[in-house]
Amino acid sequence: MTTARRIDGKKMAAELSEKITRETAALLRDHGIVPGLAVVIIGEDPASQVYVRNKKRTAEACGFHSVQHTLAADSTLDAVLALIDALNNDSNIHGILIQLPLPSHLNEMQLTQAVAPGKDVDGFHFINIGKLASGNTGDAFVPCTPAGCMLMIEAELGTDLSGYSAVVIGRSNIVGKPMASLLLQANATITVAHSRTADLPGVVRNADIVVAAVGQANMVKADWIKPGAVVIDVGINRIEVSEDGETRSKLTGDIDYASVCKVAAAATPVPGGVGPMTIAMLMANTLRAARLASGLGLN
Ligand code: GUN
């Protein structure tokens, strides 16, 4: 029986954040520029509040100028658009993130498309989506979660995925679709599976690389996995578990980690896998935005 390598996203993210911190200090020393990140949160979704707090903490640790705008759940579209417009025109702000999900009366597309493409550190603007889909990533912003997954896959298999088959489970705009574009660009042969896919276990069983982004706790089982596959778990699901007669809540991913580890070559845990890498990639995108806005090019 094999035991998969645990892909330590927490450690990788910490190393990446250290590098970003060093580069941020050099940017200030050599050019007098401090990367600025504005995070906008609308309403009181508890999970979003935790994510936003972590983003702010990491931004500050990297030496960024970090601002958070907390708006009431009943904010009007015009009020949010006015804030985005002000941030688009604020030269101290290089990256803008509108935390999702939004309250139901606000249209996600309208707000994400209002962010200036050069400040779109989430990579949700159609300009950045188009650049990624067409392989013109030179000055594009790639969504943080798939970008982080890609670094973890590269750490296992290298940057050229020629000959590997990859299955992405989930077709969201935030993860599934950009993930498929990145894998394709790295020469993998991709399948995007989703809730309407026939024989999902059979499809996944062909994959050398599995990225699960569906939001269903422990859905991907060991007998779905090709021996030796690399498995990336994007899911963050809160479940109730009973232990010693007590019920408590616990975070778990979309893969049944313990059993999958008996078959896979490597897998990401939840927590401590994709989550920290997503935040680190947001910092990388913000530093990148600051450099590009200042005409410095990328190093
Ligand atoms: N909510 C969950 N993931 C994300 C993300 O990557 N970006 C934003 N803006 N909101 C999210």
Residues whose N, C-alpha, C, O or C-beta is under 5 A from the ligand:
A	BS01	GUN	L97 I98 Q99 L100 P101 D122
